[in-house]
Amino acid sequence: MSEQETGGDGLAELEALPGGARAALEAVLMVIDQPATAEELAAGLNVTVAVVEDLLEGLRQEYSGYTVKAPGRDADDLHTDASAGAAPRGFELRNVAGGWRIYSRADFADVVGRFVLEGQTARLTQAALETMAVIAYRQPVSRARVSAIRGVNVDSVIRTLVQRGLIEDSGTDPESGAILYRTTSYFLERMGIGSVAELPQLSPHLPGLEGIEEFFDAERM
């Protein structure tokens, strides 16, 4: 069996650190600025993907207050007795946008929001939110198309969204040559979803718009 299959010497090295491999993985998760896949984490820690996946699941449960050492069992033997577990942490480990990252727990969104946003003006404007929604649901889409849908010029708003890392260049329209825009993985991360397919369906909230796709198709002809 190869070193890659067994984890090489990486696991032994990590276990020699305070808290072992789990603490080492936790330290990495605390500093990454975007979600990392199990494969990326395994490569960075020099262990197998299977080892990382087990550690990730252990941390996820621990942060939720369910993972504890059962009496009379080995230190690595875990169970999910919520009554015996510790209280949930203020943060949680989530698999979002194709990778793992530590986030503040959703239950504390109001508390965190007041702390982070109080006195700041970094929130997106209504115009930016509306533009963001159009791009999210119509992507890839050109600036001119977004302007036509919203009925206003969106040049400055598009620049803001690009600067915030929420949208990105997705190539050019083969017919017009216009730059097309799409949402980024950072957008998915901020929304807490894995793909744009998980965005809420709009049709139930927009009565009277039957045939809207036919309208768009006819307009493009």
C-alpha positions as CSV (number, residue, x, y, z in Angstrom):
1,M,0.0,0.0,0.0
2,S,1.4,3.4,-1.0
3,E,2.1,6.4,1.3
4,Q,-0.7,8.3,-0.3
5,E,-3.2,5.5,0.5
6,T,-2.1,5.2,4.1
7,G,-1.6,8.9,4.7
8,G,2.2,8.6,4.7
9,D,4.0,10.1,7.7
10,G,1.6,13.1,7.7
11,L,-0.9,11.6,10.2
12,A,1.8,10.6,12.7
13,E,3.3,14.1,12.5
14,L,-0.1,15.7,13.1
15,E,-0.9,13.4,16.0
16,A,2.3,14.5,17.7
17,L,1.0,18.1,17.9
18,P,-1.2,19.4,20.8
19,G,-4.7,18.1,20.1
20,G,-3.5,15.9,17.3
21,A,-4.8,15.8,13.7
22,R,-8.2,17.2,14.7
23,A,-6.7,20.3,16.2
24,A,-4.4,20.7,13.2
25,L,-7.4,20.6,10.8
26,E,-9.2,23.0,13.0
27,A,-6.3,25.4,12.9
28,V,-6.4,25.4,9.1
29,L,-10.1,25.9,9.0
30,M,-9.8,28.9,11.2
31,V,-7.6,30.8,8.8
32,I,-8.8,29.9,5.3
33,D,-10.7,32.8,3.6
34,Q,-12.8,30.6,1.3
35,P,-14.3,27.1,1.5
36,A,-11.7,24.3,0.9
37,T,-12.6,20.8,-0.4
38,A,-11.7,17.7,1.5
39,E,-9.1,17.0,-1.2
40,E,-7.4,20.4,-0.7
41,L,-7.4,20.0,3.0
42,A,-5.9,16.4,2.8
43,A,-3.2,17.6,0.4
44,G,-2.3,20.5,2.8
45,L,-2.2,18.2,5.8
46,N,-0.4,15.3,4.0
47,V,-3.1,12.8,5.0
48,T,-5.7,10.9,3.0
49,V,-9.1,12.3,2.0
50,A,-10.8,9.6,4.1
51,V,-8.9,10.8,7.2
52,V,-10.0,14.4,6.6
53,E,-13.6,13.5,6.0
54,D,-13.7,11.6,9.3
55,L,-12.1,14.6,11.1
56,L,-14.5,17.1,9.4
57,E,-17.5,15.1,10.5
58,G,-16.2,14.9,14.0
59,L,-15.6,18.6,14.2
60,R,-19.1,19.3,12.7
61,Q,-20.8,17.2,15.4
62,E,-18.6,18.6,18.1
63,Y,-19.5,22.2,17.3
64,S,-23.1,21.3,17.3
65,G,-22.8,19.9,20.8
66,Y,-23.4,16.2,19.9
67,T,-20.0,14.6,20.0
68,V,-18.6,13.5,23.3
69,K,-16.5,10.7,24.7
70,A,-18.7,7.9,25.9
71,P,-18.0,6.6,29.4
72,G,-15.9,3.5,29.4
73,R,-14.9,3.9,25.8
74,D,-11.6,4.8,24.1
75,A,-10.8,8.5,23.7
76,D,-11.5,8.3,20.0
77,D,-14.8,6.5,20.4
78,L,-17.5,9.1,19.8
79,H,-21.3,8.9,20.1
80,T,-24.2,11.3,19.6
81,D,-26.0,11.5,22.9
82,A,-27.2,15.1,22.9
83,S,-28.1,14.9,26.6
84,A,-24.5,14.2,27.5
85,G,-23.0,16.6,25.0
86,A,-21.7,20.1,25.5
87,A,-23.7,23.1,24.5
88,P,-23.5,24.0,20.8
89,R,-20.8,26.5,19.9
90,G,-21.4,30.0,18.5
91,F,-19.9,28.7,15.2
92,E,-20.4,25.7,13.0
93,L,-18.7,23.8,10.2
94,R,-20.5,23.9,6.9
95,N,-20.0,22.4,3.5
96,V,-20.9,25.4,1.3
97,A,-20.0,26.3,-2.3
98,G,-18.2,23.0,-2.8
99,G,-16.0,23.2,0.2
100,W,-15.7,23.3,4.0
101,R,-15.4,26.4,6.2
102,I,-16.2,27.6,9.7
103,Y,-19.1,30.1,10.0
104,S,-20.8,31.8,12.8
105,R,-24.0,29.9,13.7
106,A,-27.1,31.1,11.9
107,D,-29.0,31.5,15.2
108,F,-26.7,34.4,16.1
109,A,-27.1,36.3,12.8
110,D,-28.8,39.2,14.5
111,V,-26.2,39.5,17.3
112,V,-23.3,39.2,14.8
113,G,-25.0,41.6,12.4
114,R,-25.3,44.3,15.1
115,F,-21.7,43.9,16.1
116,V,-20.2,43.9,12.6
117,L,-22.5,46.3,10.8
118,E,-23.2,48.9,13.5
119,G,-22.0,52.3,12.3
120,Q,-20.9,50.9,8.9
121,T,-22.3,51.7,5.5
122,A,-20.9,48.6,3.7
123,R,-24.3,47.1,3.0
124,L,-25.5,46.8,-0.6
125,T,-27.9,49.4,-1.7
126,Q,-31.4,48.5,-2.9
127,A,-30.2,49.1,-6.5
128,A,-27.3,46.7,-6.0
129,L,-29.5,44.0,-4.5
130,E,-32.0,44.2,-7.4
131,T,-29.1,44.1,-9.9
132,M,-27.6,41.1,-8.0
133,A,-30.9,39.3,-8.2
134,V,-31.3,39.8,-12.0
135,I,-27.8,38.5,-12.6
136,A,-28.3,35.5,-10.2
137,Y,-31.5,34.4,-12.0
138,R,-30.6,35.3,-15.6
139,Q,-26.8,34.4,-15.7
140,P,-24.8,34.6,-17.8
141,V,-26.2,38.0,-18.7
142,S,-24.9,41.2,-20.2
143,R,-24.8,44.6,-18.6
144,A,-27.2,45.9,-21.3
145,R,-29.6,43.1,-20.6
146,V,-29.6,43.9,-16.9
147,S,-30.2,47.6,-17.6
148,A,-33.1,46.7,-19.9
149,I,-34.7,44.5,-17.2
150,R,-34.3,47.1,-14.5
151,G,-35.0,50.1,-16.7
152,V,-32.0,52.0,-15.4
153,N,-28.3,52.3,-16.1
154,V,-26.4,49.7,-14.0
155,D,-22.8,50.5,-14.9
156,S,-21.7,51.7,-11.5
157,V,-23.7,49.0,-9.7
158,I,-22.0,46.3,-11.8
159,R,-18.6,47.7,-10.9
160,T,-19.5,47.6,-7.2
161,L,-20.6,44.0,-7.4
162,V,-17.5,43.0,-9.2
163,Q,-15.3,44.8,-6.6
164,R,-17.2,43.0,-3.8
165,G,-16.4,39.7,-5.5
166,L,-20.1,38.8,-5.9
167,I,-20.1,38.6,-9.7
168,E,-17.4,38.0,-12.4
169,D,-16.7,38.1,-16.1
170,S,-18.2,35.0,-17.8
171,G,-16.9,35.6,-21.3
172,T,-18.6,37.4,-24.1
173,D,-21.9,37.1,-26.0
174,P,-21.0,35.4,-29.3
175,E,-23.4,37.6,-31.2
176,S,-23.0,41.1,-29.7
177,G,-19.5,40.7,-28.1
178,A,-20.9,42.1,-24.8
179,I,-19.3,41.0,-21.6
180,L,-21.4,38.5,-19.7
181,Y,-21.6,38.3,-16.0
182,R,-22.3,35.4,-13.6
183,T,-22.3,35.0,-9.8
184,T,-19.1,33.8,-8.0
185,S,-18.4,31.1,-5.4
186,Y,-18.2,33.9,-2.9
187,F,-21.8,34.8,-3.7
188,L,-22.8,31.2,-3.0
189,E,-20.9,31.3,0.2
190,R,-22.6,34.5,1.4
191,M,-26.0,33.0,0.4
192,G,-25.2,29.7,2.2
193,I,-26.0,27.6,-0.8
194,G,-24.1,25.0,-2.8
195,S,-25.2,26.2,-6.3
196,V,-27.5,28.6,-8.0
197,A,-29.9,25.7,-8.5
198,E,-30.7,26.1,-4.8
199,L,-32.0,29.7,-5.2
200,P,-35.7,30.1,-4.3
201,Q,-38.1,29.7,-7.2
202,L,-39.6,33.0,-8.3
203,S,-42.6,31.8,-10.2
204,P,-44.8,31.2,-7.1
205,H,-44.3,34.8,-6.0
206,L,-45.0,36.3,-9.4
207,P,-48.6,35.6,-10.5
208,G,-49.7,36.6,-13.9
209,L,-46.3,36.0,-15.5
210,E,-47.1,32.9,-17.5
211,G,-45.2,32.8,-20.7
212,I,-42.4,35.0,-19.4
213,E,-39.8,32.8,-21.1
214,E,-41.6,33.1,-24.4
215,F,-41.4,36.8,-24.0
216,F,-37.7,36.8,-23.4
217,D,-37.1,34.3,-26.3
218,A,-39.2,36.5,-28.7
219,E,-37.2,39.6,-27.6
220,R,-33.9,37.9,-28.4
221,M,-35.1,37.0,-32.0
